[in-house]
Amino acid sequence: MIVRSLFAICLTAGLLFSTLTLTGCDYLPFGYVTVGEIVSNPTKYEGKRIKVRGVASDVTKIPFLDVKLYVLKDQGSQIMVVAKESIPTAGEKVAVVGIVENVAILGSESIGLHLREIKRLGIPF
């Protein structure tokens, strides 16, 4: 009986750990990259999936082209974000998971640095 109880507890703990590890990592309060880190070293983050947070500004929506953009600012740095679905309101605190992309990189200069939003996290920070 005790063996079954221990097995059930271990199985439940293992499933919970696996669930958090595989699906919940984005919602943990750590692991964020700052906008300044991305801007100062765009080649390091090119094509990488990252988690970033800041305040939305310069919100732009062009309905006929289905383009939704906003600027994400944190600690004096900013990056353009291509929104996946809706756009946040200006001044809204936003946490985003996305892929860092550049139109081109010439030497160490990035041209068209932006973040392609995968999902927006509905968590406060």
N, C-alpha and C positions, 0 to 999 in steps of 0.2 A: 504494500500500500504506500509506504513512504517512497519507494523507488518510483512508483507511478507519479506521485505528487511532484517529486524532484524533476522527473522527466518533463512533466507538463509545464513546470515553472521555467525550466531551461529552454524548452521549445518556444514558449511565449516570449521570453526575453530575446531569444535569437531572431524570431520573426519581427519583433519590434525594432531591434537593432538594424536588421536588414532593411526594413521599411524606411527608417530614418536615414540610413546611409545611402540608399538608392534614390529615394524620392524627396527627402526632406532637407537635404543639404542647403538648398537655396534659401530656406526659411530660417536657417540658423543665423544668429546675430554677428557672426564673424566670417572672414573670408572675402571681404570686400576689397576691391582695388580702387584707389583714388583716381579721380579724373586726371590729376596732376601727373601721376605715374604713367598713365596711358599716353598723355600728350608729350611727356618728356622722353618716352622711349616707345614710339609706335611700332617699331619693327619687332620688339619683344612680344607684343600682344597681338600682332597681325594674325587673323584667323582663329584666335583663341576665344573660348567661351569664358566670359568673366561676369562678375557680379559687382555692380557699382551703384552708388546712391548720391543724391544731391537734390537741388531745387530746380524745377522746370521753369524755363523762361522762353521767350521768343517762339511761342507756339504758332505753327503754320499748318494750314490744311488747304490743299488744292483739290476740290472734289472731282473735277473732270479727269484729272490724272491719277486720282486715288493716292495722293502723296500726303503723308502726315509726318511732320517733323517737329522736333523741339530741341532746345539747347538744355543740357544738364550741367549745372554749375555746382562746384564744391571747392571750398578753400581757395578761391581766386582763379581756378582753372575751369575750362568749359569744353564740352564736346557735343557735337550734333548727334541726335538720336533719331533714327528712322523708326517710327512707331509701327508696331505690328497691327494693332486694331484701333483703339481709341487714343486720343491725345490727352495728356493731363492739362489741368488749368495752370496758367502762369502763377508762379509762387507756391505751387503744390510740392511737398516733399515726396520724392519718388525713389524707389529701389527697383533696379532693373537687372535682368539677366540678358546678356546679348553677346554678339560676335563682333569683335573689333575688325573694321575693314578700312582700307585705304584705296583711293582711286589709283594712286601711283606712289611709289617711294623712289626718290632720286637721291642716291647717296644716303645721307641720314635724314633727308627732308621728306616729310610726309605731305602728300597732296590729297585733299579730300578725306581726311581722317573723320570717321564716324562710327557709331555703334548701331548695329542692326538689332533691334529689340527682338528677343525670343519670347520673353514674358515679363510682365510687370508684377512685382511682388507686393501684395497688399498688406505690408507690415509697417508699423511705425519704426522710426529710428531717431 
